[in-house]
């Protein structure tokens, strides 16, 4: 770190926290669930059956 670097202010920290919790986390959750559903759909399309574990 340089001597000129300043610590983030509370307002900057709050904006970063709200961005992560309100925008990033829901988008990531939708992407993960959607990707999993798409992969299951493609497996069913290619094999004709449900994957069994």
C-alpha positions in Angstrom: 0.0 0.0 0.0 1.2 3.5 -0.7 1.2 6.2 1.9 -1.4 8.1 -0.1 -4.0 5.2 0.1 -6.9 6.1 2.3 -9.2 3.8 4.2 -12.7 3.5 2.8 -15.3 5.6 4.4 -18.4 4.2 6.1 -20.6 5.4 3.2 -18.3 3.6 0.7 -18.5 0.4 2.8 -22.3 0.7 3.0 -22.6 1.1 -0.8 -20.3 -1.9 -1.4 -22.3 -4.0 1.1 -25.6 -3.0 -0.4 -24.3 -3.7 -4.0 -23.1 -7.2 -2.9 -26.3 -8.1 -1.0 -29.0 -6.5 -3.2 -27.5 -7.1 -6.7 -24.6 -9.5 -6.8 -26.0 -12.3 -4.4 -29.4 -12.6 -6.1 -27.9 -12.6 -9.6 -25.3 -15.3 -8.6 -28.1 -17.4 -7.0 -30.2 -17.2 -10.1 -27.2 -18.0 -12.3 -26.3 -21.1 -10.2 -29.9 -22.5 -10.0 -30.5 -21.7 -13.7 -27.2 -23.4 -14.7 -28.0 -26.5 -12.7 -31.5 -26.7 -14.2 -30.1 -26.2 -17.7 -27.6 -29.0 -17.1 -30.3 -31.4 -15.9 -32.5 -30.4 -18.9 -29.6 -31.1 -21.3 -28.8 -34.5 -19.7 -32.5 -35.4 -20.0 -32.5 -34.3 -23.6 -29.4 -36.3 -24.6 -30.1 -39.5 -22.5 -33.8 -39.6 -22.3 -33.8 -40.3 -18.6 -33.2 -38.6 -15.3 -29.7 -38.8 -13.8 -29.5 -41.2 -10.9 -26.9 -40.8 -8.1 
